[in-house]
Amino acid sequence: MRVAIDTAKCQGHGQCVMTCPEVFSADDQGFAVALQPEVPASLVEKVERAALRCPERAVRIERA
């Protein structure tokens, strides 16, 4: 599974960062970035929760 942030949608709410800091962080302007685009199996559920918690639906999950 891969994850990415749609930068056109992200408003910097930080829900993904709070839900899964192992994969997401905030840049200097407070917008989300994916630290690990290739999601380890152990973090798949947390990334899915982070995507659901994003109010802007900016977290994109790509399954192989």
PyMOL Python script that loads the backbone (N, CA, C, O; Angstrom):
from pymol import cmd

cmd.read_pdbstr("""\
ATOM      1  N   MET A   1       0.832  -1.171   0.000  1.00  0.00           N
ATOM      2  CA  MET A   1       0.000   0.000   0.000  1.00  0.00           C
ATOM      3  C   MET A   1       0.880   1.238   0.000  1.00  0.00           C
ATOM      4  O   MET A   1       1.903   1.296   0.681  1.00  0.00           O
ATOM      5  N   ARG A   2       0.461   2.222  -0.775  1.00  0.00           N
ATOM      6  CA  ARG A   2       1.150   3.511  -0.829  1.00  0.00           C
ATOM      7  C   ARG A   2       0.192   4.590  -0.337  1.00  0.00           C
ATOM      8  O   ARG A   2      -1.027   4.446  -0.432  1.00  0.00           O
ATOM      9  N   VAL A   3       0.754   5.660   0.183  1.00  0.00           N
ATOM     10  CA  VAL A   3      -0.057   6.775   0.648  1.00  0.00           C
ATOM     11  C   VAL A   3       0.555   8.072   0.142  1.00  0.00           C
ATOM     12  O   VAL A   3       1.772   8.196   0.012  1.00  0.00           O
ATOM     13  N   ALA A   4      -0.313   9.035  -0.139  1.00  0.00           N
ATOM     14  CA  ALA A   4       0.142  10.348  -0.598  1.00  0.00           C
ATOM     15  C   ALA A   4      -0.839  11.394  -0.079  1.00  0.00           C
ATOM     16  O   ALA A   4      -1.964  11.074   0.304  1.00  0.00           O
ATOM     17  N   ILE A   5      -0.401  12.627  -0.074  1.00  0.00           N
ATOM     18  CA  ILE A   5      -1.243  13.744   0.334  1.00  0.00           C
ATOM     19  C   ILE A   5      -1.589  14.553  -0.912  1.00  0.00           C
ATOM     20  O   ILE A   5      -0.706  14.924  -1.685  1.00  0.00           O
ATOM     21  N   ASP A   6      -2.865  14.820  -1.097  1.00  0.00           N
ATOM     22  CA  ASP A   6      -3.309  15.700  -2.179  1.00  0.00           C
ATOM     23  C   ASP A   6      -3.106  17.125  -1.684  1.00  0.00           C
ATOM     24  O   ASP A   6      -3.915  17.639  -0.911  1.00  0.00           O
ATOM     25  N   THR A   7      -2.038  17.759  -2.123  1.00  0.00           N
ATOM     26  CA  THR A   7      -1.670  19.083  -1.613  1.00  0.00           C
ATOM     27  C   THR A   7      -2.675  20.162  -1.992  1.00  0.00           C
ATOM     28  O   THR A   7      -2.731  21.207  -1.343  1.00  0.00           O
ATOM     29  N   ALA A   8      -3.460  19.930  -3.020  1.00  0.00           N
ATOM     30  CA  ALA A   8      -4.492  20.898  -3.393  1.00  0.00           C
ATOM     31  C   ALA A   8      -5.665  20.871  -2.410  1.00  0.00           C
ATOM     32  O   ALA A   8      -6.396  21.854  -2.285  1.00  0.00           O
ATOM     33  N   LYS A   9      -5.842  19.746  -1.715  1.00  0.00           N
ATOM     34  CA  LYS A   9      -6.939  19.610  -0.762  1.00  0.00           C
ATOM     35  C   LYS A   9      -6.539  19.863   0.684  1.00  0.00           C
ATOM     36  O   LYS A   9      -7.354  20.334   1.478  1.00  0.00           O
ATOM     37  N   CYS A  10      -5.295  19.558   1.036  1.00  0.00           N
ATOM     38  CA  CYS A  10      -4.860  19.647   2.433  1.00  0.00           C
ATOM     39  C   CYS A  10      -4.987  21.078   2.944  1.00  0.00           C
ATOM     40  O   CYS A  10      -4.532  22.027   2.306  1.00  0.00           O
ATOM     41  N   GLN A  11      -5.621  21.210   4.120  1.00  0.00           N
ATOM     42  CA  GLN A  11      -5.786  22.515   4.753  1.00  0.00           C
ATOM     43  C   GLN A  11      -4.994  22.616   6.056  1.00  0.00           C
ATOM     44  O   GLN A  11      -5.085  23.623   6.758  1.00  0.00           O
ATOM     45  N   GLY A  12      -4.221  21.585   6.382  1.00  0.00           N
ATOM     46  CA  GLY A  12      -3.361  21.621   7.562  1.00  0.00           C
ATOM     47  C   GLY A  12      -4.064  21.357   8.878  1.00  0.00           C
ATOM     48  O   GLY A  12      -3.622  21.846   9.917  1.00  0.00           O
ATOM     49  N   HIS A  13      -5.152  20.594   8.862  1.00  0.00           N
ATOM     50  CA  HIS A  13      -5.863  20.278  10.103  1.00  0.00           C
ATOM     51  C   HIS A  13      -5.032  19.377  11.024  1.00  0.00           C
ATOM     52  O   HIS A  13      -5.186  19.430  12.244  1.00  0.00           O
ATOM     53  N   GLY A  14      -4.165  18.563  10.453  1.00  0.00           N
ATOM     54  CA  GLY A  14      -3.258  17.732  11.243  1.00  0.00           C
ATOM     55  C   GLY A  14      -3.842  16.442  11.780  1.00  0.00           C
ATOM     56  O   GLY A  14      -3.206  15.783  12.602  1.00  0.00           O
ATOM     57  N   GLN A  15      -5.024  16.062  11.345  1.00  0.00           N
ATOM     58  CA  GLN A  15      -5.635  14.828  11.839  1.00  0.00           C
ATOM     59  C   GLN A  15      -4.797  13.602  11.475  1.00  0.00           C
ATOM     60  O   GLN A  15      -4.676  12.675  12.275  1.00  0.00           O
ATOM     61  N   CYS A  16      -4.225  13.593  10.284  1.00  0.00           N
ATOM     62  CA  CYS A  16      -3.401  12.446   9.880  1.00  0.00           C
ATOM     63  C   CYS A  16      -2.138  12.362  10.732  1.00  0.00           C
ATOM     64  O   CYS A  16      -1.715  11.272  11.119  1.00  0.00           O
ATOM     65  N   VAL A  17      -1.541  13.510  11.020  1.00  0.00           N
ATOM     66  CA  VAL A  17      -0.317  13.547  11.828  1.00  0.00           C
ATOM     67  C   VAL A  17      -0.610  13.045  13.239  1.00  0.00           C
ATOM     68  O   VAL A  17       0.169  12.273  13.796  1.00  0.00           O
ATOM     69  N   MET A  18      -1.718  13.475  13.814  1.00  0.00           N
ATOM     70  CA  MET A  18      -2.081  13.042  15.166  1.00  0.00           C
ATOM     71  C   MET A  18      -2.437  11.557  15.207  1.00  0.00           C
ATOM     72  O   MET A  18      -2.171  10.882  16.201  1.00  0.00           O
ATOM     73  N   THR A  19      -3.029  11.054  14.145  1.00  0.00           N
ATOM     74  CA  THR A  19      -3.465   9.661  14.108  1.00  0.00           C
ATOM     75  C   THR A  19      -2.310   8.701  13.829  1.00  0.00           C
ATOM     76  O   THR A  19      -2.247   7.617  14.409  1.00  0.00           O
ATOM     77  N   CYS A  20      -1.404   9.095  12.950  1.00  0.00           N
ATOM     78  CA  CYS A  20      -0.308   8.197  12.564  1.00  0.00           C
ATOM     79  C   CYS A  20       0.984   8.990  12.325  1.00  0.00           C
ATOM     80  O   CYS A  20       1.393   9.187  11.181  1.00  0.00           O
ATOM     81  N   PRO A  21       1.617   9.438  13.402  1.00  0.00           N
ATOM     82  CA  PRO A  21       2.851  10.220  13.249  1.00  0.00           C
ATOM     83  C   PRO A  21       4.021   9.427  12.681  1.00  0.00           C
ATOM     84  O   PRO A  21       5.029  10.007  12.279  1.00  0.00           O
ATOM     85  N   GLU A  22       3.890   8.108  12.646  1.00  0.00           N
ATOM     86  CA  GLU A  22       4.950   7.284  12.055  1.00  0.00           C
ATOM     87  C   GLU A  22       5.018   7.465  10.541  1.00  0.00           C
ATOM     88  O   GLU A  22       6.066   7.250   9.932  1.00  0.00           O
ATOM     89  N   VAL A  23       3.899   7.861   9.936  1.00  0.00           N
ATOM     90  CA  VAL A  23       3.830   7.983   8.481  1.00  0.00           C
ATOM     91  C   VAL A  23       3.669   9.432   8.034  1.00  0.00           C
ATOM     92  O   VAL A  23       4.155   9.807   6.967  1.00  0.00           O
ATOM     93  N   PHE A  24       2.985  10.256   8.846  1.00  0.00           N
ATOM     94  CA  PHE A  24       2.685  11.628   8.447  1.00  0.00           C
ATOM     95  C   PHE A  24       3.393  12.645   9.332  1.00  0.00           C
ATOM     96  O   PHE A  24       3.639  12.407  10.515  1.00  0.00           O
ATOM     97  N   SER A  25       3.711  13.770   8.733  1.00  0.00           N
ATOM     98  CA  SER A  25       4.277  14.901   9.457  1.00  0.00           C
ATOM     99  C   SER A  25       3.738  16.168   8.820  1.00  0.00           C
ATOM    100  O   SER A  25       3.040  16.123   7.807  1.00  0.00           O
ATOM    101  N   ALA A  26       4.070  17.298   9.426  1.00  0.00           N
ATOM    102  CA  ALA A  26       3.661  18.589   8.873  1.00  0.00           C
ATOM    103  C   ALA A  26       4.893  19.317   8.353  1.00  0.00           C
ATOM    104  O   ALA A  26       5.965  19.250   8.954  1.00  0.00           O
ATOM    105  N   ASP A  27       4.732  20.005   7.242  1.00  0.00           N
ATOM    106  CA  ASP A  27       5.841  20.787   6.700  1.00  0.00           C
ATOM    107  C   ASP A  27       5.928  22.120   7.445  1.00  0.00           C
ATOM    108  O   ASP A  27       5.198  22.333   8.413  1.00  0.00           O
ATOM    109  N   ASP A  28       6.799  23.005   7.013  1.00  0.00           N
ATOM    110  CA  ASP A  28       7.023  24.287   7.681  1.00  0.00           C
ATOM    111  C   ASP A  28       5.786  25.182   7.697  1.00  0.00           C
ATOM    112  O   ASP A  28       5.670  26.078   8.533  1.00  0.00           O
ATOM    113  N   GLN A  29       4.862  24.933   6.767  1.00  0.00           N
ATOM    114  CA  GLN A  29       3.640  25.733   6.696  1.00  0.00           C
ATOM    115  C   GLN A  29       2.454  25.046   7.365  1.00  0.00           C
ATOM    116  O   GLN A  29       1.343  25.575   7.351  1.00  0.00           O
ATOM    117  N   GLY A  30       2.682  23.870   7.949  1.00  0.00           N
ATOM    118  CA  GLY A  30       1.629  23.157   8.653  1.00  0.00           C
ATOM    119  C   GLY A  30       0.827  22.185   7.817  1.00  0.00           C
ATOM    120  O   GLY A  30      -0.149  21.611   8.300  1.00  0.00           O
ATOM    121  N   PHE A  31       1.223  21.991   6.568  1.00  0.00           N
ATOM    122  CA  PHE A  31       0.512  21.056   5.698  1.00  0.00           C
ATOM    123  C   PHE A  31       1.132  19.661   5.806  1.00  0.00           C
ATOM    124  O   PHE A  31       2.327  19.512   6.059  1.00  0.00           O
ATOM    125  N   ALA A  32       0.299  18.658   5.611  1.00  0.00           N
ATOM    126  CA  ALA A  32       0.735  17.272   5.780  1.00  0.00           C
ATOM    127  C   ALA A  32       1.678  16.824   4.672  1.00  0.00           C
ATOM    128  O   ALA A  32       1.570  17.242   3.519  1.00  0.00           O
ATOM    129  N   VAL A  33       2.600  15.964   5.065  1.00  0.00           N
ATOM    130  CA  VAL A  33       3.488  15.271   4.128  1.00  0.00           C
ATOM    131  C   VAL A  33       3.566  13.806   4.559  1.00  0.00           C
ATOM    132  O   VAL A  33       3.471  13.494   5.746  1.00  0.00           O
ATOM    133  N   ALA A  34       3.736  12.927   3.602  1.00  0.00           N
ATOM    134  CA  ALA A  34       3.898  11.506   3.896  1.00  0.00           C
ATOM    135  C   ALA A  34       5.382  11.214   4.050  1.00  0.00           C
ATOM    136  O   ALA A  34       6.150  11.353   3.098  1.00  0.00           O
ATOM    137  N   LEU A  35       5.785  10.809   5.250  1.00  0.00           N
ATOM    138  CA  LEU A  35       7.185  10.470   5.503  1.00  0.00           C
ATOM    139  C   LEU A  35       7.547   9.117   4.918  1.00  0.00           C
ATOM    140  O   LEU A  35       8.686   8.891   4.507  1.00  0.00           O
ATOM    141  N   GLN A  36       6.568   8.216   4.882  1.00  0.00           N
ATOM    142  CA  GLN A  36       6.759   6.861   4.365  1.00  0.00           C
ATOM    143  C   GLN A  36       5.690   6.581   3.316  1.00  0.00           C
ATOM    144  O   GLN A  36       4.632   6.050   3.653  1.00  0.00           O
ATOM    145  N   PRO A  37       5.937   6.920   2.063  1.00  0.00           N
ATOM    146  CA  PRO A  37       4.934   6.644   1.032  1.00  0.00           C
ATOM    147  C   PRO A  37       4.581   5.161   0.919  1.00  0.00           C
ATOM    148  O   PRO A  37       3.440   4.813   0.613  1.00  0.00           O
ATOM    149  N   GLU A  38       5.556   4.295   1.166  1.00  0.00           N
ATOM    150  CA  GLU A  38       5.311   2.849   1.186  1.00  0.00           C
ATOM    151  C   GLU A  38       4.968   2.487   2.623  1.00  0.00           C
ATOM    152  O   GLU A  38       5.834   2.508   3.497  1.00  0.00           O
ATOM    153  N   VAL A  39       3.711   2.156   2.866  1.00  0.00           N
ATOM    154  CA  VAL A  39       3.240   1.911   4.224  1.00  0.00           C
ATOM    155  C   VAL A  39       3.570   0.488   4.667  1.00  0.00           C
ATOM    156  O   VAL A  39       3.183  -0.473   4.002  1.00  0.00           O
ATOM    157  N   PRO A  40       4.288   0.349   5.793  1.00  0.00           N
ATOM    158  CA  PRO A  40       4.557  -0.991   6.315  1.00  0.00           C
ATOM    159  C   PRO A  40       3.252  -1.661   6.741  1.00  0.00           C
ATOM    160  O   PRO A  40       2.316  -0.984   7.166  1.00  0.00           O
ATOM    161  N   ALA A  41       3.187  -2.968   6.631  1.00  0.00           N
ATOM    162  CA  ALA A  41       1.981  -3.719   6.976  1.00  0.00           C
ATOM    163  C   ALA A  41       1.506  -3.414   8.396  1.00  0.00           C
ATOM    164  O   ALA A  41       0.303  -3.399   8.657  1.00  0.00           O
ATOM    165  N   SER A  42       2.424  -3.177   9.294  1.00  0.00           N
ATOM    166  CA  SER A  42       2.069  -2.931  10.687  1.00  0.00           C
ATOM    167  C   SER A  42       1.343  -1.593  10.891  1.00  0.00           C
ATOM    168  O   SER A  42       0.739  -1.372  11.941  1.00  0.00           O
ATOM    169  N   LEU A  43       1.398  -0.707   9.897  1.00  0.00           N
ATOM    170  CA  LEU A  43       0.783   0.606  10.029  1.00  0.00           C
ATOM    171  C   LEU A  43      -0.425   0.829   9.113  1.00  0.00           C
ATOM    172  O   LEU A  43      -0.991   1.922   9.086  1.00  0.00           O
ATOM    173  N   VAL A  44      -0.812  -0.186   8.376  1.00  0.00           N
ATOM    174  CA  VAL A  44      -1.910  -0.045   7.414  1.00  0.00           C
ATOM    175  C   VAL A  44      -3.192   0.437   8.093  1.00  0.00           C
ATOM    176  O   VAL A  44      -3.838   1.358   7.594  1.00  0.00           O
ATOM    177  N   GLU A  45      -3.568  -0.163   9.212  1.00  0.00           N
ATOM    178  CA  GLU A  45      -4.806   0.227   9.883  1.00  0.00           C
ATOM    179  C   GLU A  45      -4.756   1.671  10.360  1.00  0.00           C
ATOM    180  O   GLU A  45      -5.749   2.390  10.251  1.00  0.00           O
ATOM    181  N   LYS A  46      -3.616   2.105  10.887  1.00  0.00           N
ATOM    182  CA  LYS A  46      -3.493   3.490  11.356  1.00  0.00           C
ATOM    183  C   LYS A  46      -3.583   4.478  10.198  1.00  0.00           C
ATOM    184  O   LYS A  46      -4.180   5.545  10.342  1.00  0.00           O
ATOM    185  N   VAL A  47      -3.003   4.138   9.065  1.00  0.00           N
ATOM    186  CA  VAL A  47      -3.069   5.011   7.895  1.00  0.00           C
ATOM    187  C   VAL A  47      -4.504   5.084   7.373  1.00  0.00           C
ATOM    188  O   VAL A  47      -4.971   6.155   6.983  1.00  0.00           O
ATOM    189  N   GLU A  48      -5.194   3.960   7.365  1.00  0.00           N
ATOM    190  CA  GLU A  48      -6.598   3.970   6.944  1.00  0.00           C
ATOM    191  C   GLU A  48      -7.438   4.853   7.868  1.00  0.00           C
ATOM    192  O   GLU A  48      -8.297   5.599   7.399  1.00  0.00           O
ATOM    193  N   ARG A  49      -7.195   4.772   9.177  1.00  0.00           N
ATOM    194  CA  ARG A  49      -7.902   5.637  10.134  1.00  0.00           C
ATOM    195  C   ARG A  49      -7.574   7.103   9.888  1.00  0.00           C
ATOM    196  O   ARG A  49      -8.453   7.962   9.947  1.00  0.00           O
ATOM    197  N   ALA A  50      -6.308   7.380   9.613  1.00  0.00           N
ATOM    198  CA  ALA A  50      -5.895   8.759   9.333  1.00  0.00           C
ATOM    199  C   ALA A  50      -6.615   9.302   8.105  1.00  0.00           C
ATOM    200  O   ALA A  50      -7.049  10.454   8.096  1.00  0.00           O
ATOM    201  N   ALA A  51      -6.742   8.483   7.079  1.00  0.00           N
ATOM    202  CA  ALA A  51      -7.443   8.906   5.861  1.00  0.00           C
ATOM    203  C   ALA A  51      -8.908   9.215   6.158  1.00  0.00           C
ATOM    204  O   ALA A  51      -9.459  10.189   5.646  1.00  0.00           O
ATOM    205  N   LEU A  52      -9.531   8.389   6.978  1.00  0.00           N
ATOM    206  CA  LEU A  52     -10.939   8.612   7.324  1.00  0.00           C
ATOM    207  C   LEU A  52     -11.134   9.861   8.178  1.00  0.00           C
ATOM    208  O   LEU A  52     -12.181  10.505   8.103  1.00  0.00           O
ATOM    209  N   ARG A  53     -10.148  10.205   8.979  1.00  0.00           N
ATOM    210  CA  ARG A  53     -10.257  11.371   9.861  1.00  0.00           C
ATOM    211  C   ARG A  53      -9.936  12.689   9.171  1.00  0.00           C
ATOM    212  O   ARG A  53     -10.191  13.754   9.733  1.00  0.00           O
ATOM    213  N   CYS A  54      -9.392  12.638   7.981  1.00  0.00           N
ATOM    214  CA  CYS A  54      -9.058  13.876   7.262  1.00  0.00           C
ATOM    215  C   CYS A  54     -10.349  14.558   6.797  1.00  0.00           C
ATOM    216  O   CYS A  54     -11.080  13.997   5.981  1.00  0.00           O
ATOM    217  N   PRO A  55     -10.636  15.766   7.309  1.00  0.00           N
ATOM    218  CA  PRO A  55     -11.882  16.436   6.921  1.00  0.00           C
ATOM    219  C   PRO A  55     -11.913  16.863   5.458  1.00  0.00           C
ATOM    220  O   PRO A  55     -12.990  17.057   4.894  1.00  0.00           O
ATOM    221  N   GLU A  56     -10.762  17.009   4.847  1.00  0.00           N
ATOM    222  CA  GLU A  56     -10.681  17.433   3.446  1.00  0.00           C
ATOM    223  C   GLU A  56     -10.510  16.260   2.482  1.00  0.00           C
ATOM    224  O   GLU A  56     -10.499  16.443   1.265  1.00  0.00           O
ATOM    225  N   ARG A  57     -10.375  15.042   3.043  1.00  0.00           N
ATOM    226  CA  ARG A  57     -10.126  13.838   2.237  1.00  0.00           C
ATOM    227  C   ARG A  57      -8.876  14.005   1.355  1.00  0.00           C
ATOM    228  O   ARG A  57      -8.865  13.654   0.175  1.00  0.00           O
ATOM    229  N   ALA A  58      -7.831  14.555   1.981  1.00  0.00           N
ATOM    230  CA  ALA A  58      -6.583  14.819   1.260  1.00  0.00           C
ATOM    231  C   ALA A  58      -5.619  13.638   1.283  1.00  0.00           C
ATOM    232  O   ALA A  58      -4.645  13.620   0.530  1.00  0.00           O
ATOM    233  N   VAL A  59      -5.881  12.650   2.141  1.00  0.00           N
ATOM    234  CA  VAL A  59      -5.007  11.480   2.223  1.00  0.00           C
ATOM    235  C   VAL A  59      -5.460  10.472   1.168  1.00  0.00           C
ATOM    236  O   VAL A  59      -6.589   9.983   1.201  1.00  0.00           O
ATOM    237  N   ARG A  60      -4.562  10.175   0.237  1.00  0.00           N
ATOM    238  CA  ARG A  60      -4.870   9.226  -0.846  1.00  0.00           C
ATOM    239  C   ARG A  60      -4.165   7.901  -0.578  1.00  0.00           C
ATOM    240  O   ARG A  60      -2.953   7.858  -0.365  1.00  0.00           O
ATOM    241  N   ILE A  61      -4.938   6.833  -0.592  1.00  0.00           N
ATOM    242  CA  ILE A  61      -4.381   5.494  -0.410  1.00  0.00           C
ATOM    243  C   ILE A  61      -4.420   4.785  -1.753  1.00  0.00           C
ATOM    244  O   ILE A  61      -5.446   4.762  -2.432  1.00  0.00           O
ATOM    245  N   GLU A  62      -3.291   4.212  -2.121  1.00  0.00           N
ATOM    246  CA  GLU A  62      -3.181   3.453  -3.369  1.00  0.00           C
ATOM    247  C   GLU A  62      -2.829   2.017  -3.021  1.00  0.00           C
ATOM    248  O   GLU A  62      -1.795   1.752  -2.408  1.00  0.00           O
ATOM    249  N   ARG A  63      -3.678   1.115  -3.407  1.00  0.00           N
ATOM    250  CA  ARG A  63      -3.420  -0.301  -3.123  1.00  0.00           C
ATOM    251  C   ARG A  63      -2.862  -0.973  -4.381  1.00  0.00           C
ATOM    252  O   ARG A  63      -3.263  -0.663  -5.503  1.00  0.00           O
ATOM    253  N   ALA A  64      -1.938  -1.889  -4.165  1.00  0.00           N
ATOM    254  CA  ALA A  64      -1.296  -2.593  -5.279  1.00  0.00           C
ATOM    255  C   ALA A  64      -2.224  -3.571  -5.930  1.00  0.00           C
ATOM    256  O   ALA A  64      -1.840  -4.247  -6.884  1.00  0.00           O
TER     257      ALA A  64
END
""", "prot")
cmd.dss("prot")
cmd.show_as("cartoon", "prot")
cmd.util.cbc("prot")
cmd.orient("prot")
